Amino acid sequence: MMRLDKLLVELNIGTRSEVKALLKKGLIFVDGEKAGKPEQKVDENSVVITYQGKECTYKKFSYYVINKPKGVITATEDAHERTVMDVFYSQCPDAPKGLAPVGRLDKDTTGLLLITNDGQLAHDMLSPKKHVDKTYYVELDGELTPEDVAALEAGVHIGEGEPTAPATVKYEGGKTCYITIHEGKFHQVKRMFFAVGKTVLELKRTAFGPLVLDEEKLPVGHINELKCESFSCK
Ligand code: URA
């Protein structure tokens, strides 16, 4: 149970004093009835608040995926550069404040990026101990040899002391492939291909844990809210 005024603030209806004023004016409805006092206790998980004809329900956490465009950095804010969260909030101005990207994609990388305020889930998905798979579509400046593929899958040295952990490479000839890794070292994919003498020209993340990018439904720059019941990372 939660105080009504606290819930209204969390729902972004206004500040504490603004929501008090709205309550006094009788402009807030709780489960269809005109709301009472600010200290009224409500069950935040089931109550339906109506304000200005709109129904608002409380969600503890929110989850979105964006197909990250090129040219934006993966950060919440930056003094000089446009961030992925600038892109996000310009398209979803009513989303709760305090959302953040889970992990990092380079400025020139596109693809699947999870955005949430669920810190525990973010921590779990990034924890090296949890081995969450990340799959990337890669375009290279040259063709891979069977030896390159074997080396990438076994682990290559990228200047970190230890070689990279075993990976899976799906290569069917040409200058493109898919690679699945479960680590998240800085520029890891680019450095892995560099270790076998190739330069990554294009990089797109196509999967992150249970989330898979469907570019027909989520073209570059688009955002989709995930409903909790369809999201099973916990
Ligand atoms: N590896 C990279 O090199 N860059 C990314 O953006 C993600 C993984």
Residues whose N, C-alpha, C, O or C-beta is under 5 A from the ligand:
A	BS01	URA	R104 L105 D106 T109 H187 Q188 V189 K190 R191
